[in-house]
């Protein structure tokens, strides 16, 4: 409940600066922090948010199986190392890890093939998504806003 109150209170904050990119907004808050400003009263807010999804390529059954096998390898490695902790010699240690890697790849590939088949062709492509803001604003509680403006003004001079 306290987190909800904290999030809703940020709507009452005043804009003290605006920037075209996140790095500049971050530098402004860092500058405030370096000057002893109570940054816990500060928010960096992205304005004009949009989701951009870059299509990387077509997702075929072989590609789905390959990606599933790679994911399965990681899970197999995790299980293999855990199970290998209970072995008594180096040969058994390597054997357990290799066996787990093999089964992880097989299970990962089969699961990915099933998942791809169940999609029914609705999403036959790979993509990467990112959330992008048109600009970033530094907002501060009204009680501290004027001081933040002064400190930011002196750091720009």
Secondary structure in CASP SS format (residue, H / E / C, confidence):
PFRMAT SS
TARGET T0000
AUTHOR 0000-0000-0000
METHOD secondary structure of the structure
MODEL  1
X C 1.00
X H 1.00
X H 1.00
X H 1.00
X H 1.00
X H 1.00
X H 1.00
X H 1.00
X H 1.00
X H 1.00
X H 1.00
X H 1.00
X C 1.00
X E 1.00
X E 1.00
X E 1.00
X E 1.00
X E 1.00
X E 1.00
X C 1.00
X C 1.00
X H 1.00
X H 1.00
X H 1.00
X H 1.00
X H 1.00
X H 1.00
X H 1.00
X H 1.00
X H 1.00
X H 1.00
X H 1.00
X H 1.00
X H 1.00
X C 1.00
X C 1.00
X C 1.00
X C 1.00
X H 1.00
X H 1.00
X H 1.00
X E 1.00
X E 1.00
X E 1.00
X E 1.00
X E 1.00
X E 1.00
X C 1.00
X C 1.00
X E 1.00
X E 1.00
X E 1.00
X E 1.00
X E 1.00
X E 1.00
X E 1.00
X E 1.00
X E 1.00
X C 1.00
X C 1.00
X H 1.00
X H 1.00
X H 1.00
X H 1.00
X H 1.00
X H 1.00
X H 1.00
X H 1.00
X H 1.00
X H 1.00
X H 1.00
X H 1.00
X H 1.00
X H 1.00
X H 1.00
X H 1.00
X H 1.00
X H 1.00
X H 1.00
X H 1.00
X H 1.00
X H 1.00
X H 1.00
X H 1.00
X C 1.00
X C 1.00
X C 1.00
X C 1.00
X C 1.00
X H 1.00
X H 1.00
X H 1.00
X H 1.00
X H 1.00
X H 1.00
X H 1.00
X H 1.00
X H 1.00
X H 1.00
X H 1.00
X H 1.00
X H 1.00
X H 1.00
X H 1.00
X H 1.00
X H 1.00
X H 1.00
X H 1.00
X H 1.00
X H 1.00
X H 1.00
X H 1.00
X H 1.00
X H 1.00
X H 1.00
X H 1.00
X H 1.00
X H 1.00
X C 1.00
X C 1.00
X C 1.00
X C 1.00
X C 1.00
X C 1.00
X E 1.00
X E 1.00
X E 1.00
X E 1.00
X E 1.00
X E 1.00
X E 1.00
X E 1.00
X C 1.00
X C 1.00
X E 1.00
X E 1.00
X E 1.00
X E 1.00
X E 1.00
X E 1.00
X C 1.00
X H 1.00
X H 1.00
X H 1.00
X H 1.00
X H 1.00
X H 1.00
X H 1.00
X H 1.00
X H 1.00
X H 1.00
X H 1.00
X H 1.00
X H 1.00
X H 1.00
X H 1.00
X C 1.00
END
